[in-house]
Amino acid sequence: MKNGKIIRLLDDHTVIIDLGLGDGVETRMRFGIFSASQEIVHPDTLETLGSYRKRKGVVVVNEVFDRFCVASTPVVREETTEERQPWS
């Protein structure tokens, strides 16, 4: 599958990605969200050492259209902090 691009932010947790049915996208697919690639250059030699992309998060596809999809961050269940009593 080709790399997609976020083309619109709908709210704090929902995005539109420029991949759709024609690209093989299906509901419940997961996509990693990465920063733009940054070139890493050695400060003394000025030699290019490679590039780095930071993973910013994950989104899950909710709706798929011909040429784009709508995806949002997965719901994270809150951890319970209540104490459990041992079996008596």
Secondary structure as UniProt FT lines:
FT   STRAND          6..11
FT   TURN            12..13
FT   STRAND          14..17
FT   HELIX           21..23
FT   TURN            27..28
FT   STRAND          30..34
FT   STRAND          38..41
FT   TURN            43..45
FT   STRAND          48..52
FT   STRAND          55..64
FT   STRAND          69..72
//
